[in-house]
């Protein structure tokens, strides 16, 4: 397997698949963490004398050119961070794109428009995807895969394209895989996992797989109310997946059978409505009012989770503890994040909303052992699944 350091790219056009899927609001980038995470690979390729054709996606446009999901703001920010001009075509393919790509000189960077504007990128039809990959391959001489946040997708630019060109993984993908190996191959113990987010169904596979590997599992976020309902507790108007209650009962029993310490909240911050200005009330998990919904774990629970996290030598966290976007319901997430900064071993923030949360709450990336760029990809790796994009790169 070729490493990027030894990959011959001098004088060549590199098709670089990045993950630049940043949160946008009214055309303004709210968190540029994924752009910054792509910089080491981009800079190394440029230093080695390559020209770059960068492909990335933004959101889920489903094959339609949606102006609000254009990568134009990303091109601007990338240029600012690199201190050089970024060519941006506003198209994914076509004669104009091909002409620019073929005339790139060493050191020049071309960013394609949102690659998911082409329906062939995400097509379930393998022949359609393969044909699109051939078109993309015509833009470059070699391929570097560095979009970790998309490696769990069997998409043309992630899975089919590497088969057509000499290829290797970028620095970000290598780093992500190395960290995930530390979480799955003989992790230093005690090993703790904190899971939040809205739905148990989104995390079911990873919970089932990790129950045989972890020492401590703490559950927060909207998914906790399905756990509380499985224990027979009243949860008011809180989010619940009724069809998952029996499954969750099985998870609780499995944790006990395997000797895993399962921590659920003992207190909850509730409110009558899901809004930023809703009045918060702290209640016991045994006293959630019928007309109230839980929007954060309470301070007693957050302190408990923090104490258990700080005892661990390896910690993985994915999913906020509450609606961190609302100031009244961000305390649980902030307390858990603070505890991860105190872990003396390795602490991994598992991408997606968790990464956005720690930055929004004022934490620096350097305060954690590692912040992943790919929430879904990280979770599928931890489930034990084979990820198409990693297979295509020989990882």
Beta strands, then each sheet from edge to edge (+ up, - down):
strand 1: 13-17
strand 2: 24-25
strand 3: 28-29
strand 4: 51-55
strand 5: 87-88
strand 6: 109-111
strand 7: 142-145
strand 8: 166-169
strand 9: 191-195
strand 10: 216-219
strand 11: 261-264
strand 12: 267-271
strand 13: 281-284
strand 14: 293-297
strand 15: 314-318
strand 16: 346-349
strand 17: 370-371
sheet 1: 5+ 6+ 4+ 1+ 7+ 8+
sheet 2: 2+ 3-
sheet 3: 11+ 10+ 9+ 15+ 16+ 17+
sheet 4: 13+ 12- 14+
end
